């Protein structure tokens, strides 16, 4: 069974929307190694439709010379969740339709290696609420922004998580890895 491993860039205030605020912080190679580790145990990518439509043009033409993550992003099977099919094509991609926890559980059961999720806030919030996320990796940037969608919106049910890992980087970003409490 494939564990779902989520990777998010997030502000101190919990905002995850279109992380243009990350540009003010030089990317630390150790962060790349941590993200590579999350990807490394994965045999599939799961994305929300909007994230897929942002990632496809950015990744589909990248080579390993440009980014060491390009082969993973381009060659790995990608499953897209959305009420409407993605309007962008990207090799090895398949639409699984609107969010349905049963469909996501079937995908988990059918993938032997892990399933990598990046961004995809709406999808991740739904999977967290349904108990489908096995690992949550937050890369917390030392910045606040006034508005934007938060990973844990107001009114969300309380959820307890256990710490898996904690790393800090020279650019001020902190990586916090969690899994559901009791797992």
N, C-alpha and C positions, 0 to 999 in steps of 0.2 A: 504494500500500500504506500502511495506517495504522500509524504508529509507536505503540507502547504507552508511555504516559508515566504513571509511578506517582508519587503524592504521598503521603507519610507524615508524620505527627507522631510523633516518636520521642524517647525520653529519652537522656541521655548513656550510659546502660547498654544501650541498644538495645531497650528495651521499647516496643511499639507498641499494646498492648491498651487498649481503651476509654480514650482519652486525657483523662480527667477532670482530670488533673494540669495540663492546659493552662489551666485556669480561673484559676490563680494568676498568670498572665502576661497583661497587657492585650494585646489583639489590635492589632498594629501595622498601619496602613493599607498600608504598603509590602509587608507579607506578603500582604495581599489582592491587591495588584497582581501579585505574583509568582505566586500561585496562579491568578489570572485569566489570566496569560500561559500557564500550563500548560494550562488549560482552553481558551483561545482558539484554539488550533490543532487542536482536537478536534471530531470529528463523531459520536462515540459515547462512551458511558460503559460500563465493564465493572466489575461488582461481584460479590463473593462474596455468597452468600445472606444470611448474618448481617448483613453491613454494609448490604446492600439493605434488610433488614427494620428496621434502625435508621434509615437515611436516609429511607425513604419517608414515614413520618409526620412527620418533622422538616422535609422539604423540600416535600412535595406541596402544602402550603397556603401556603407563603411566596410573597410577591410581590417584585417588583424594588424596591419602596419599602422593604421590610424587609431585603433582602439583594440586592446587585447580581448575585450568582451564581444567584439563583433561576430566571431564565429559562433559563439553560444547563442547570441540574439538572432542570428540569421539562419542557423542550421537546426535549431531545436524546434520541435512541434509547438505551435502557439494556438491556444484556445481563447476565443474572444467571446465575452459575455456582454450581451446587449439586446434590448428589445428590438432594435433594428440592426440588420447585418452591417458590418463595417464596410465603408465605401472605398477603402483603400486595400490594394492587394499587397501581400508580403509573403514570400515563400514559406511553405510549411504552416499555413494558418488555416484555421477552421472556426466557423461561428458555431457556438453552442446554444444560441438563442438567449431569451430573457433570463435573468437570474432565477435559479431554482436550486435550493439546497440539495435536493435529491440528485440533480444532474451533477453538481459539484462533487458530491460524495461518490457518485459513480466514477467520475474522472479520477478522484483520489484512489479509488479501489483498482482502477485499470492501469495506473502509472506506477511502475516499480520503483523508480527513483523519485526524488522530491519534485515538487511543483513550485516554481519561482513566480512571485508576484511583485511587481514594482508599480508604485503609484496606485492608480485605479481605486481612488478613495471610496466611491459609492459601493463598488464590489467588495472592498475590504471591510467596510463598516457592516455590510450584510453578512459576510462570512464570519466576522467576529461575533455578531449577534447570534448566529446559528452554531457557534462552536466549531467551525471548520478550520480555523487557523491553528497550526501546530507550533509555529515560531513567528514572532513579531520582532523585526529588527528595525529599530528607530535610529536614524542618524540625526541627532538633535543639533541644530545650528544655533549659535549664540546670538539670536536676533528675535525681535518680536515684530509682528506686523499687526495693524489694527483690525483687519478684517480678512475673511476667507474661510472656506470650509475647514473644519477641524476633524481630526481623525476620530475623536470621541465627542460627538455633538452634545449640546445641552439636552438633558432628558434621557440620555442613553443609560441603559441598565448598568449598575455597578458590576465590575468584572475584576477579579483578582488574577494577577500574573506573577509568575516566579522568574527571578533573574537567571538567565543562562550565561550572560557575558556582559562585560563593561570595559570599553576601551576609550581612551581620549587621544586626540590627534593635535598636531602642532597648530592647525588652523582654528582651534577652539571647538571643533565639532566633537560630540560624544556619541559613541555607538552603544546603545543599550539593546541587548538581546533578551527576549522573554519567551516563555511558553506558558500555556494555561496552568493555573495553580493546580497542584495535585498530579500533574502528568509526570 
